[in-house]
């Protein structure tokens, strides 16, 4: 497998900057400002809701978490936005 196949993209997965640190981390390229996100690997999980249905839950080892009732693309996009916001807050706090 070539080096290009080891990463998700050619931009930072937190902020979409094309200025990546070298060498890029497989499946999670970041720019220098967001390297701290590597210490905050968020796990996506499912949990039953009290009255049927289920939640999508994002959990970080630092204790941060968020949950939303499972839904379609809108919920998935919101979860992605919330996880990225967490990573941005971590990076800001590290400065």
Backbone atoms as SQL, in Angstrom:
CREATE TABLE atoms (id INTEGER PRIMARY KEY, chain TEXT, resi INTEGER, resn TEXT, atom TEXT, x REAL, y REAL, z REAL);
INSERT INTO atoms VALUES
  (1, 'A', 1, 'UNK', 'N', 0.853, -1.175, 0.000),
  (2, 'A', 1, 'UNK', 'CA', 0.000, 0.000, 0.000),
  (3, 'A', 1, 'UNK', 'C', 0.895, 1.233, 0.000),
  (4, 'A', 2, 'UNK', 'N', 0.574, 2.214, -0.813),
  (5, 'A', 2, 'UNK', 'CA', 1.384, 3.423, -0.853),
  (6, 'A', 2, 'UNK', 'C', 1.018, 4.357, 0.293),
  (7, 'A', 3, 'UNK', 'N', 1.859, 5.387, 0.518),
  (8, 'A', 3, 'UNK', 'CA', 1.626, 6.316, 1.620),
  (9, 'A', 3, 'UNK', 'C', 0.297, 7.036, 1.482),
  (10, 'A', 4, 'UNK', 'N', -0.122, 7.310, 0.256),
  (11, 'A', 4, 'UNK', 'CA', -1.364, 8.035, 0.042),
  (12, 'A', 4, 'UNK', 'C', -2.557, 7.236, 0.541),
  (13, 'A', 5, 'UNK', 'N', -2.491, 5.921, 0.459),
  (14, 'A', 5, 'UNK', 'CA', -3.591, 5.073, 0.899),
  (15, 'A', 5, 'UNK', 'C', -3.701, 4.946, 2.407),
  (16, 'A', 6, 'UNK', 'N', -2.725, 5.460, 3.157),
  (17, 'A', 6, 'UNK', 'CA', -2.740, 5.326, 4.610),
  (18, 'A', 6, 'UNK', 'C', -3.513, 6.429, 5.311),
  (19, 'A', 7, 'UNK', 'N', -3.824, 7.510, 4.649),
  (20, 'A', 7, 'UNK', 'CA', -4.506, 8.618, 5.302),
  (21, 'A', 7, 'UNK', 'C', -5.890, 8.829, 4.710),
  (22, 'A', 8, 'UNK', 'N', -6.770, 9.450, 5.488),
  (23, 'A', 8, 'UNK', 'CA', -8.125, 9.709, 5.028),
  (24, 'A', 8, 'UNK', 'C', -8.132, 10.785, 3.952),
  (25, 'A', 9, 'UNK', 'N', -7.251, 11.719, 4.024),
  (26, 'A', 9, 'UNK', 'CA', -7.255, 12.814, 3.082),
  (27, 'A', 9, 'UNK', 'C', -5.949, 13.562, 3.129),
  (28, 'A', 10, 'UNK', 'N', -5.918, 14.627, 2.399),
  (29, 'A', 10, 'UNK', 'CA', -4.703, 15.431, 2.335),
  (30, 'A', 10, 'UNK', 'C', -4.879, 16.744, 3.072),
  (31, 'A', 11, 'UNK', 'N', -5.863, 16.804, 3.976),
  (32, 'A', 11, 'UNK', 'CA', -6.087, 17.983, 4.799),
  (33, 'A', 11, 'UNK', 'C', -6.265, 17.560, 6.253),
  (34, 'A', 12, 'UNK', 'N', -6.090, 18.498, 7.157),
  (35, 'A', 12, 'UNK', 'CA', -6.278, 18.249, 8.592),
  (36, 'A', 12, 'UNK', 'C', -7.724, 17.813, 8.838),
  (37, 'A', 13, 'UNK', 'N', -7.908, 16.733, 9.563),
  (38, 'A', 13, 'UNK', 'CA', -9.261, 16.240, 9.790),
  (39, 'A', 13, 'UNK', 'C', -10.018, 17.059, 10.828),
  (40, 'A', 14, 'UNK', 'N', -9.345, 18.011, 11.488),
  (41, 'A', 14, 'UNK', 'CA', -10.018, 18.895, 12.436),
  (42, 'A', 14, 'UNK', 'C', -10.483, 20.178, 11.748),
  (43, 'A', 15, 'UNK', 'N', -9.574, 20.806, 10.965),
  (44, 'A', 15, 'UNK', 'CA', -9.892, 22.124, 10.397),
  (45, 'A', 15, 'UNK', 'C', -9.799, 22.198, 8.877),
  (46, 'A', 16, 'UNK', 'N', -9.442, 21.117, 8.222),
  (47, 'A', 16, 'UNK', 'CA', -9.318, 21.046, 6.760),
  (48, 'A', 16, 'UNK', 'C', -8.140, 21.840, 6.196),
  (49, 'A', 17, 'UNK', 'N', -7.173, 22.212, 7.026),
  (50, 'A', 17, 'UNK', 'CA', -5.972, 22.908, 6.539),
  (51, 'A', 17, 'UNK', 'C', -5.127, 21.936, 5.716),
  (52, 'A', 18, 'UNK', 'N', -4.559, 22.416, 4.614),
  (53, 'A', 18, 'UNK', 'CA', -3.686, 21.543, 3.809),
  (54, 'A', 18, 'UNK', 'C', -2.261, 21.443, 4.365),
  (55, 'A', 19, 'UNK', 'N', -1.935, 22.211, 5.403),
  (56, 'A', 19, 'UNK', 'CA', -0.577, 22.234, 5.977),
  (57, 'A', 19, 'UNK', 'C', -0.437, 21.156, 7.049),
  (58, 'A', 20, 'UNK', 'N', -0.155, 19.933, 6.624),
  (59, 'A', 20, 'UNK', 'CA', -0.081, 18.795, 7.543),
  (60, 'A', 20, 'UNK', 'C', 1.302, 18.656, 8.159),
  (61, 'A', 21, 'UNK', 'N', 1.332, 18.096, 9.382),
  (62, 'A', 21, 'UNK', 'CA', 2.616, 17.771, 9.996),
  (63, 'A', 21, 'UNK', 'C', 3.185, 16.560, 9.277),
  (64, 'A', 22, 'UNK', 'N', 4.479, 16.451, 9.269),
  (65, 'A', 22, 'UNK', 'CA', 5.148, 15.318, 8.616),
  (66, 'A', 22, 'UNK', 'C', 5.798, 14.447, 9.675),
  (67, 'A', 23, 'UNK', 'N', 5.767, 13.162, 9.582),
  (68, 'A', 23, 'UNK', 'CA', 4.945, 12.417, 8.638),
  (69, 'A', 23, 'UNK', 'C', 3.502, 12.401, 9.123),
  (70, 'A', 24, 'UNK', 'N', 2.523, 12.336, 8.211),
  (71, 'A', 24, 'UNK', 'CA', 1.125, 12.304, 8.652),
  (72, 'A', 24, 'UNK', 'C', 0.809, 10.998, 9.372),
  (73, 'A', 25, 'UNK', 'N', -0.070, 11.081, 10.351),
  (74, 'A', 25, 'UNK', 'CA', -0.507, 9.897, 11.080),
  (75, 'A', 25, 'UNK', 'C', -1.549, 9.180, 10.223),
  (76, 'A', 26, 'UNK', 'N', -1.392, 7.880, 10.077),
  (77, 'A', 26, 'UNK', 'CA', -2.328, 7.102, 9.249),
  (78, 'A', 26, 'UNK', 'C', -3.768, 7.317, 9.709),
  (79, 'A', 27, 'UNK', 'N', -4.641, 7.591, 8.800),
  (80, 'A', 27, 'UNK', 'CA', -6.075, 7.756, 9.009),
  (81, 'A', 27, 'UNK', 'C', -6.467, 8.980, 9.825),
  (82, 'A', 28, 'UNK', 'N', -5.516, 9.824, 10.222),
  (83, 'A', 28, 'UNK', 'CA', -5.879, 11.020, 10.982),
  (84, 'A', 28, 'UNK', 'C', -4.845, 12.130, 10.800),
  (85, 'A', 29, 'UNK', 'N', -4.712, 12.639, 9.573),
  (86, 'A', 29, 'UNK', 'CA', -3.745, 13.715, 9.351),
  (87, 'A', 29, 'UNK', 'C', -4.170, 14.993, 10.065),
  (88, 'A', 30, 'UNK', 'N', -3.210, 15.697, 10.647),
  (89, 'A', 30, 'UNK', 'CA', -3.508, 16.967, 11.315),
  (90, 'A', 30, 'UNK', 'C', -2.467, 18.012, 10.961),
  (91, 'A', 31, 'UNK', 'N', -2.872, 19.267, 11.117),
  (92, 'A', 31, 'UNK', 'CA', -1.920, 20.364, 11.005),
  (93, 'A', 31, 'UNK', 'C', -1.243, 20.507, 12.375),
  (94, 'A', 32, 'UNK', 'N', -0.208, 21.313, 12.464),
  (95, 'A', 32, 'UNK', 'CA', 0.540, 21.468, 13.723),
  (96, 'A', 32, 'UNK', 'C', -0.348, 21.986, 14.857),
  (97, 'A', 33, 'UNK', 'N', -1.316, 22.826, 14.537),
  (98, 'A', 33, 'UNK', 'CA', -2.180, 23.400, 15.575),
  (99, 'A', 33, 'UNK', 'C', -3.119, 22.382, 16.203),
  (100, 'A', 34, 'UNK', 'N', -3.354, 21.248, 15.524),
  (101, 'A', 34, 'UNK', 'CA', -4.334, 20.286, 16.024),
  (102, 'A', 34, 'UNK', 'C', -3.774, 18.895, 16.301),
  (103, 'A', 35, 'UNK', 'N', -2.470, 18.797, 16.479),
  (104, 'A', 35, 'UNK', 'CA', -1.850, 17.514, 16.822),
  (105, 'A', 35, 'UNK', 'C', -2.419, 16.980, 18.139),
  (106, 'A', 36, 'UNK', 'N', -2.824, 17.872, 19.050),
  (107, 'A', 36, 'UNK', 'CA', -3.375, 17.441, 20.342),
  (108, 'A', 36, 'UNK', 'C', -4.636, 16.601, 20.194),
  (109, 'A', 37, 'UNK', 'N', -5.299, 16.661, 19.048),
  (110, 'A', 37, 'UNK', 'CA', -6.502, 15.847, 18.834),
  (111, 'A', 37, 'UNK', 'C', -6.180, 14.362, 18.877),
  (112, 'A', 38, 'UNK', 'N', -4.933, 13.980, 18.611),
  (113, 'A', 38, 'UNK', 'CA', -4.555, 12.568, 18.636),
  (114, 'A', 38, 'UNK', 'C', -4.671, 11.975, 20.038),
  (115, 'A', 39, 'UNK', 'N', -4.663, 12.804, 21.072),
  (116, 'A', 39, 'UNK', 'CA', -4.837, 12.321, 22.438),
  (117, 'A', 39, 'UNK', 'C', -6.307, 12.265, 22.833),
  (118, 'A', 40, 'UNK', 'N', -7.179, 12.641, 21.912),
  (119, 'A', 40, 'UNK', 'CA', -8.615, 12.692, 22.188),
  (120, 'A', 40, 'UNK', 'C', -9.373, 11.910, 21.117),
  (121, 'A', 41, 'UNK', 'N', -9.111, 10.604, 21.071),
  (122, 'A', 41, 'UNK', 'CA', -9.758, 9.741, 20.096),
  (123, 'A', 41, 'UNK', 'C', -11.189, 9.489, 20.576),
  (124, 'A', 42, 'UNK', 'N', -12.141, 9.985, 19.817),
  (125, 'A', 42, 'UNK', 'CA', -13.546, 9.900, 20.209),
  (126, 'A', 42, 'UNK', 'C', -14.148, 8.592, 19.690),
  (127, 'A', 43, 'UNK', 'N', -14.803, 7.886, 20.587),
  (128, 'A', 43, 'UNK', 'CA', -15.475, 6.630, 20.251),
  (129, 'A', 43, 'UNK', 'C', -16.954, 6.922, 20.009),
  (130, 'A', 44, 'UNK', 'N', -17.467, 6.434, 18.887),
  (131, 'A', 44, 'UNK', 'CA', -18.895, 6.584, 18.590),
  (132, 'A', 44, 'UNK', 'C', -19.593, 5.288, 19.001),
  (133, 'A', 45, 'UNK', 'N', -20.640, 5.427, 19.803),
  (134, 'A', 45, 'UNK', 'CA', -21.340, 4.269, 20.336),
  (135, 'A', 45, 'UNK', 'C', -22.842, 4.455, 20.180),
  (136, 'A', 46, 'UNK', 'N', -23.575, 3.408, 20.419),
  (137, 'A', 46, 'UNK', 'CA', -25.039, 3.461, 20.444),
  (138, 'A', 46, 'UNK', 'C', -25.500, 3.101, 21.837),
  (139, 'A', 47, 'UNK', 'N', -26.604, 3.704, 22.259),
  (140, 'A', 47, 'UNK', 'CA', -27.187, 3.394, 23.562),
  (141, 'A', 47, 'UNK', 'C', -28.703, 3.448, 23.424),
  (142, 'A', 48, 'UNK', 'N', -29.410, 2.573, 24.133),
  (143, 'A', 48, 'UNK', 'CA', -30.869, 2.588, 24.035),
  (144, 'A', 48, 'UNK', 'C', -31.457, 3.849, 24.660),
  (145, 'A', 49, 'UNK', 'N', -32.486, 4.391, 24.043),
  (146, 'A', 49, 'UNK', 'CA', -33.214, 5.530, 24.604),
  (147, 'A', 49, 'UNK', 'C', -34.316, 4.998, 25.519),
  (148, 'A', 50, 'UNK', 'N', -34.728, 5.803, 26.468),
  (149, 'A', 50, 'UNK', 'CA', -35.687, 5.359, 27.485),
  (150, 'A', 50, 'UNK', 'C', -37.024, 4.903, 26.895),
  (151, 'A', 51, 'UNK', 'N', -37.495, 5.550, 25.853),
  (152, 'A', 51, 'UNK', 'CA', -38.811, 5.231, 25.312),
  (153, 'A', 51, 'UNK', 'C', -38.733, 4.686, 23.891),
  (154, 'A', 52, 'UNK', 'N', -37.754, 3.828, 23.653),
  (155, 'A', 52, 'UNK', 'CA', -37.567, 3.250, 22.328),
  (156, 'A', 52, 'UNK', 'C', -36.562, 4.056, 21.531),
  (157, 'A', 53, 'UNK', 'N', -36.160, 3.521, 20.432),
  (158, 'A', 53, 'UNK', 'CA', -35.141, 4.192, 19.636),
  (159, 'A', 53, 'UNK', 'C', -33.782, 4.035, 20.283),
  (160, 'A', 54, 'UNK', 'N', -32.840, 4.817, 19.833),
  (161, 'A', 54, 'UNK', 'CA', -31.505, 4.745, 20.423),
  (162, 'A', 54, 'UNK', 'C', -30.771, 6.071, 20.247),
  (163, 'A', 55, 'UNK', 'N', -29.735, 6.222, 21.031),
  (164, 'A', 55, 'UNK', 'CA', -28.874, 7.389, 20.971),
  (165, 'A', 55, 'UNK', 'C', -27.590, 7.051, 20.234),
  (166, 'A', 56, 'UNK', 'N', -27.035, 8.039, 19.581),
  (167, 'A', 56, 'UNK', 'CA', -25.660, 7.992, 19.123),
  (168, 'A', 56, 'UNK', 'C', -24.872, 8.753, 20.179),
  (169, 'A', 57, 'UNK', 'N', -23.833, 8.133, 20.704),
  (170, 'A', 57, 'UNK', 'CA', -23.057, 8.727, 21.788),
  (171, 'A', 57, 'UNK', 'C', -21.606, 8.848, 21.346),
  (172, 'A', 58, 'UNK', 'N', -21.034, 10.027, 21.512),
  (173, 'A', 58, 'UNK', 'CA', -19.611, 10.250, 21.261),
  (174, 'A', 58, 'UNK', 'C', -18.938, 10.380, 22.623),
  (175, 'A', 59, 'UNK', 'N', -17.884, 9.581, 22.855),
  (176, 'A', 59, 'UNK', 'CA', -17.205, 9.559, 24.154),
  (177, 'A', 59, 'UNK', 'C', -15.701, 9.710, 23.933),
  (178, 'A', 60, 'UNK', 'N', -15.099, 10.652, 24.658),
  (179, 'A', 60, 'UNK', 'CA', -13.656, 10.878, 24.608),
  (180, 'A', 60, 'UNK', 'C', -13.041, 10.383, 25.918),
  (181, 'A', 61, 'UNK', 'N', -11.818, 9.850, 25.877),
  (182, 'A', 61, 'UNK', 'CA', -11.169, 9.387, 27.110),
  (183, 'A', 61, 'UNK', 'C', -10.990, 10.492, 28.157),
  (184, 'A', 62, 'UNK', 'N', -11.020, 11.759, 27.750),
  (185, 'A', 62, 'UNK', 'CA', -10.843, 12.854, 28.711),
  (186, 'A', 62, 'UNK', 'C', -12.100, 13.100, 29.541),
  (187, 'A', 63, 'UNK', 'N', -13.201, 12.430, 29.197),
  (188, 'A', 63, 'UNK', 'CA', -14.441, 12.601, 29.941),
  (189, 'A', 63, 'UNK', 'C', -15.516, 13.349, 29.175),
  (190, 'A', 64, 'UNK', 'N', -15.147, 14.019, 28.088),
  (191, 'A', 64, 'UNK', 'CA', -16.129, 14.727, 27.267),
  (192, 'A', 64, 'UNK', 'C', -17.031, 13.709, 26.585),
  (193, 'A', 65, 'UNK', 'N', -18.319, 14.007, 26.509),
  (194, 'A', 65, 'UNK', 'CA', -19.234, 13.153, 25.754),
  (195, 'A', 65, 'UNK', 'C', -20.447, 13.974, 25.338),
  (196, 'A', 66, 'UNK', 'N', -21.123, 13.478, 24.341),
  (197, 'A', 66, 'UNK', 'CA', -22.352, 14.097, 23.857),
  (198, 'A', 66, 'UNK', 'C', -23.223, 12.996, 23.280),
  (199, 'A', 67, 'UNK', 'N', -24.538, 13.162, 23.382),
  (200, 'A', 67, 'UNK', 'CA', -25.427, 12.165, 22.797),
  (201, 'A', 67, 'UNK', 'C', -26.571, 12.872, 22.082),
  (202, 'A', 68, 'UNK', 'N', -27.031, 12.232, 21.045),
  (203, 'A', 68, 'UNK', 'CA', -28.165, 12.718, 20.258),
  (204, 'A', 68, 'UNK', 'C', -29.016, 11.519, 19.877),
  (205, 'A', 69, 'UNK', 'N', -30.335, 11.726, 19.807),
  (206, 'A', 69, 'UNK', 'CA', -31.190, 10.658, 19.320),
  (207, 'A', 69, 'UNK', 'C', -30.760, 10.299, 17.920),
  (208, 'A', 70, 'UNK', 'N', -30.705, 9.013, 17.658),
  (209, 'A', 70, 'UNK', 'CA', -30.267, 8.536, 16.344),
  (210, 'A', 70, 'UNK', 'C', -31.162, 9.089, 15.265),
  (211, 'A', 71, 'UNK', 'N', -30.561, 9.434, 14.177),
  (212, 'A', 71, 'UNK', 'CA', -31.314, 9.971, 13.052),
  (213, 'A', 71, 'UNK', 'C', -30.523, 9.761, 11.784),
  (214, 'A', 72, 'UNK', 'N', -30.835, 10.525, 10.803),
  (215, 'A', 72, 'UNK', 'CA', -30.186, 10.392, 9.517),
  (216, 'A', 72, 'UNK', 'C', -28.928, 11.232, 9.397),
  (217, 'A', 73, 'UNK', 'N', -28.711, 11.724, 8.210),
  (218, 'A', 73, 'UNK', 'CA', -27.517, 12.488, 7.887),
  (219, 'A', 73, 'UNK', 'C', -27.392, 13.745, 8.740),
  (220, 'A', 74, 'UNK', 'N', -28.496, 14.396, 9.072),
  (221, 'A', 74, 'UNK', 'CA', -28.445, 15.615, 9.886),
  (222, 'A', 74, 'UNK', 'C', -27.819, 15.337, 11.251),
  (223, 'A', 75, 'UNK', 'N', -28.196, 14.234, 11.872),
  (224, 'A', 75, 'UNK', 'CA', -27.635, 13.886, 13.186),
  (225, 'A', 75, 'UNK', 'C', -26.160, 13.527, 13.043),
  (226, 'A', 76, 'UNK', 'N', -25.819, 12.764, 12.008),
  (227, 'A', 76, 'UNK', 'CA', -24.416, 12.402, 11.776),
  (228, 'A', 76, 'UNK', 'C', -23.573, 13.653, 11.545),
  (229, 'A', 77, 'UNK', 'N', -24.090, 14.592, 10.776),
  (230, 'A', 77, 'UNK', 'CA', -23.362, 15.844, 10.533),
  (231, 'A', 77, 'UNK', 'C', -23.213, 16.656, 11.819),
  (232, 'A', 78, 'UNK', 'N', -24.254, 16.671, 12.654),
  (233, 'A', 78, 'UNK', 'CA', -24.169, 17.398, 13.922),
  (234, 'A', 78, 'UNK', 'C', -23.138, 16.751, 14.850),
  (235, 'A', 79, 'UNK', 'N', -23.115, 15.427, 14.902),
  (236, 'A', 79, 'UNK', 'CA', -22.131, 14.739, 15.742),
  (237, 'A', 79, 'UNK', 'C', -20.717, 15.056, 15.259),
  (238, 'A', 80, 'UNK', 'N', -20.507, 15.061, 13.954),
  (239, 'A', 80, 'UNK', 'CA', -19.191, 15.411, 13.405),
  (240, 'A', 80, 'UNK', 'C', -18.817, 16.829, 13.810),
  (241, 'A', 81, 'UNK', 'N', -19.766, 17.754, 13.712),
  (242, 'A', 81, 'UNK', 'CA', -19.508, 19.151, 14.096),
  (243, 'A', 81, 'UNK', 'C', -19.156, 19.257, 15.583),
  (244, 'A', 82, 'UNK', 'N', -19.871, 18.530, 16.429),
  (245, 'A', 82, 'UNK', 'CA', -19.612, 18.579, 17.872),
  (246, 'A', 82, 'UNK', 'C', -18.250, 17.975, 18.236),
  (247, 'A', 83, 'UNK', 'N', -17.878, 16.882, 17.576),
  (248, 'A', 83, 'UNK', 'CA', -16.569, 16.268, 17.827),
  (249, 'A', 83, 'UNK', 'C', -15.461, 17.217, 17.386),
  (250, 'A', 84, 'UNK', 'N', -15.611, 17.813, 16.219),
  (251, 'A', 84, 'UNK', 'CA', -14.607, 18.780, 15.758),
  (252, 'A', 84, 'UNK', 'C', -14.513, 19.972, 16.708),
  (253, 'A', 85, 'UNK', 'N', -15.649, 20.429, 17.229),
  (254, 'A', 85, 'UNK', 'CA', -15.639, 21.536, 18.192),
  (255, 'A', 85, 'UNK', 'C', -14.871, 21.133, 19.451),
  (256, 'A', 86, 'UNK', 'N', -15.024, 19.886, 19.878),
  (257, 'A', 86, 'UNK', 'CA', -14.263, 19.393, 21.036),
  (258, 'A', 86, 'UNK', 'C', -12.773, 19.447, 20.748),
  (259, 'A', 87, 'UNK', 'N', -12.372, 18.935, 19.581),
  (260, 'A', 87, 'UNK', 'CA', -10.953, 18.942, 19.224),
  (261, 'A', 87, 'UNK', 'C', -10.413, 20.365, 19.137),
  (262, 'A', 88, 'UNK', 'N', -11.192, 21.290, 18.595),
  (263, 'A', 88, 'UNK', 'CA', -10.759, 22.687, 18.508),
  (264, 'A', 88, 'UNK', 'C', -10.593, 23.289, 19.903),
  (265, 'A', 89, 'UNK', 'N', -11.512, 22.959, 20.824),
  (266, 'A', 89, 'UNK', 'CA', -11.397, 23.451, 22.199),
  (267, 'A', 89, 'UNK', 'C', -10.169, 22.881, 22.891),
  (268, 'A', 90, 'UNK', 'N', -9.870, 21.616, 22.636),
  (269, 'A', 90, 'UNK', 'CA', -8.674, 20.992, 23.212),
  (270, 'A', 90, 'UNK', 'C', -7.430, 21.708, 22.706),
  (271, 'A', 91, 'UNK', 'N', -7.366, 21.968, 21.410),
  (272, 'A', 91, 'UNK', 'CA', -6.209, 22.641, 20.816),
  (273, 'A', 91, 'UNK', 'C', -6.050, 24.046, 21.367),
  (274, 'A', 92, 'UNK', 'N', -7.171, 24.757, 21.538),
  (275, 'A', 92, 'UNK', 'CA', -7.117, 26.118, 22.074),
  (276, 'A', 92, 'UNK', 'C', -6.624, 26.110, 23.513),
  (277, 'A', 93, 'UNK', 'N', -7.083, 25.146, 24.299),
  (278, 'A', 93, 'UNK', 'CA', -6.668, 25.042, 25.699),
  (279, 'A', 93, 'UNK', 'C', -5.188, 24.683, 25.824),
  (280, 'A', 94, 'UNK', 'N', -4.646, 23.973, 24.823),
  (281, 'A', 94, 'UNK', 'CA', -3.244, 23.555, 24.856),
  (282, 'A', 94, 'UNK', 'C', -2.279, 24.701, 24.531),
  (283, 'A', 95, 'UNK', 'N', -2.799, 25.765, 23.967),
  (284, 'A', 95, 'UNK', 'CA', -1.920, 26.880, 23.560),
  (285, 'A', 95, 'UNK', 'C', -1.591, 27.791, 24.719);
